[in-house]
């Protein structure tokens, strides 16, 4: 028993004394990952796409494409690309998320896709991380009282996102 305790004590002291080596390896790993990123969309487990959908309509009720329609279009487009959309609700933990934002104010609209992920960066032998927007596209305009026009703009943004996302992850 004394030998086991002695070996454990030596192992822990070596580990604690050499923690900077472990950190250096982590720094090197994350630095190499970040320098290889070309789009900010590269993730492990890319098939799962966490979604948060934000819909705001201020003013004209006749042009309301509804939360359900935006949700259905978003999930459908991801499934068509062979991805697994997971609609986040509440305070679930996640490492990546695709925000789908549709805002309608009067006769104007704004449709935005934003991809957020954890990013890591080394500074002076310390590893820092943050949750950052690494990809974003927006379409703005007037809708002419046609909710399908807004859904088509959302569909076009998904074309761009899916092309970039799959290109970054299917290597």
C-alpha positions as CSV (number, residue, x, y, z in Angstrom):
1,X,0.0,0.0,0.0
2,X,2.9,2.3,0.8
3,X,4.4,1.7,-2.6
4,X,1.1,2.6,-4.3
5,X,0.8,5.8,-2.4
6,X,4.5,6.7,-3.1
7,X,4.0,6.1,-6.8
8,X,0.8,8.1,-6.8
9,X,2.5,10.9,-4.9
10,X,5.4,11.0,-7.4
11,X,3.0,10.9,-10.4
12,X,1.0,13.8,-9.0
13,X,4.0,15.9,-8.2
14,X,5.5,15.3,-11.7
15,X,2.1,16.2,-13.2
16,X,1.8,19.4,-11.1
17,X,5.4,20.4,-11.8
18,X,5.0,19.9,-15.5
19,X,1.6,21.4,-15.9
20,X,3.1,24.1,-18.1
21,X,4.1,21.3,-20.5
22,X,0.5,20.1,-20.7
23,X,-0.7,23.7,-21.2
24,X,1.9,24.2,-23.9
25,X,0.6,21.1,-25.7
26,X,-3.0,22.4,-25.4
27,X,-1.9,25.8,-26.7
28,X,-0.1,24.2,-29.6
29,X,-3.1,22.0,-30.4
30,X,-5.6,24.9,-30.3
31,X,-3.3,27.3,-32.1
32,X,-2.8,24.8,-34.9
33,X,-6.6,24.3,-35.1
34,X,-7.2,28.1,-35.3
35,X,-4.6,28.7,-37.9
36,X,-6.0,26.0,-40.2
37,X,-9.5,27.5,-40.0
38,X,-10.5,29.2,-43.3
39,X,-14.1,29.9,-42.6
40,X,-14.8,29.6,-38.9
41,X,-17.3,26.8,-39.6
42,X,-15.1,23.8,-39.1
43,X,-16.4,21.8,-36.1
44,X,-16.2,18.2,-35.0
45,X,-19.6,16.5,-35.0
46,X,-20.7,18.8,-37.7
47,X,-23.9,16.8,-38.5
48,X,-25.6,18.2,-35.4
49,X,-26.6,21.8,-35.9
50,X,-28.0,23.6,-32.9
51,X,-30.6,26.2,-33.8
52,X,-32.0,29.2,-32.1
53,X,-34.7,31.0,-34.0
54,X,-35.6,34.6,-33.2
55,X,-38.6,36.1,-34.9
56,X,-39.9,39.7,-34.4
57,X,-42.8,41.3,-36.2
58,X,-43.6,44.9,-35.3
59,X,-46.4,46.5,-37.2
60,X,-48.2,44.8,-40.1
61,X,-49.9,41.6,-39.1
62,X,-50.8,40.7,-42.7
63,X,-47.2,40.0,-43.5
64,X,-46.6,37.6,-40.7
65,X,-44.7,34.5,-41.9
66,X,-45.0,33.1,-38.4
67,X,-42.5,31.4,-36.2
68,X,-43.7,27.9,-37.3
69,X,-43.0,28.6,-41.0
70,X,-39.5,30.0,-40.3
71,X,-38.8,27.0,-38.0
72,X,-40.1,24.5,-40.6
73,X,-38.0,26.1,-43.4
74,X,-34.8,26.2,-41.3
75,X,-35.1,22.5,-40.1
76,X,-36.1,21.3,-43.6
77,X,-33.1,22.9,-45.2
78,X,-30.7,21.4,-42.7
79,X,-32.3,18.0,-43.0
80,X,-32.1,18.2,-46.8
81,X,-28.3,18.7,-46.5
82,X,-28.0,15.5,-44.3
83,X,-27.7,17.4,-41.1
84,X,-29.5,17.0,-37.8
85,X,-31.2,20.2,-36.6
86,X,-31.7,20.5,-32.9
87,X,-33.9,23.4,-31.8
88,X,-32.5,24.9,-28.6
89,X,-34.9,26.2,-25.9
90,X,-34.0,27.6,-22.5
91,X,-30.6,27.4,-21.1
92,X,-29.1,24.3,-22.7
93,X,-25.3,24.1,-23.0
94,X,-23.9,24.1,-26.5
95,X,-20.5,24.7,-28.2
96,X,-22.0,25.9,-31.5
97,X,-25.2,27.4,-32.6
98,X,-26.8,28.8,-35.8
99,X,-29.0,31.8,-35.0
100,X,-31.8,32.3,-37.5
101,X,-33.2,35.9,-37.1
102,X,-36.1,37.3,-39.0
103,X,-37.3,40.8,-38.1
104,X,-40.2,42.7,-39.8
105,X,-40.8,46.3,-39.0
106,X,-43.5,48.0,-41.1
107,X,-42.7,47.3,-44.8
108,X,-39.0,46.5,-44.1
109,X,-37.5,43.1,-43.2
110,X,-34.1,41.8,-42.1
111,X,-33.2,38.1,-42.3
112,X,-29.9,37.1,-40.8
113,X,-28.0,33.8,-40.3
114,X,-25.2,33.9,-37.7
115,X,-23.0,30.9,-36.7
116,X,-21.4,31.1,-33.3
117,X,-18.9,28.8,-31.8
118,X,-16.2,28.5,-29.2
119,X,-12.9,29.9,-30.3
120,X,-9.6,29.4,-28.6
121,X,-6.5,31.6,-28.7
122,X,-3.2,31.5,-27.0
123,X,-1.6,34.6,-25.4
124,X,1.6,34.5,-23.5
125,X,1.5,30.8,-22.7
126,X,-2.2,31.0,-21.6
127,X,-5.1,29.6,-23.4
128,X,-8.2,31.9,-23.7
129,X,-11.6,31.0,-25.1
130,X,-14.7,32.9,-26.1
131,X,-18.0,32.3,-27.8
132,X,-17.8,34.2,-31.1
133,X,-19.7,34.9,-34.3
134,X,-17.6,33.2,-37.0
135,X,-19.9,33.4,-40.0
136,X,-22.8,35.8,-40.8
137,X,-24.9,36.8,-43.7
138,X,-27.8,39.3,-43.9
139,X,-30.5,40.2,-46.4
140,X,-32.5,43.4,-45.9
141,X,-35.2,44.9,-48.0
142,X,-38.9,45.6,-48.3
143,X,-41.4,42.8,-48.5
144,X,-44.3,44.2,-50.5
145,X,-46.8,42.5,-48.1
146,X,-45.6,39.1,-49.4
147,X,-44.5,36.8,-46.6
148,X,-43.2,34.2,-49.1
149,X,-40.8,36.8,-50.4
150,X,-39.2,36.8,-46.9
151,X,-39.1,33.0,-46.8
152,X,-37.4,32.9,-50.2
153,X,-34.7,35.3,-48.8
154,X,-34.2,33.0,-45.9
155,X,-33.9,30.0,-48.3
156,X,-31.3,31.9,-50.2
157,X,-29.3,32.5,-47.1
158,X,-29.4,28.8,-46.3
159,X,-28.0,28.1,-49.7
160,X,-25.0,30.1,-48.9
161,X,-24.6,28.8,-45.3
162,X,-25.0,25.2,-46.3
163,X,-22.5,25.5,-49.1
164,X,-19.9,27.1,-46.8
165,X,-20.6,24.8,-43.9
166,X,-20.5,21.6,-45.8
167,X,-17.4,22.7,-47.7
168,X,-15.6,23.4,-44.4
169,X,-16.6,20.2,-42.7
170,X,-16.7,17.5,-45.5
171,X,-13.0,17.0,-46.1
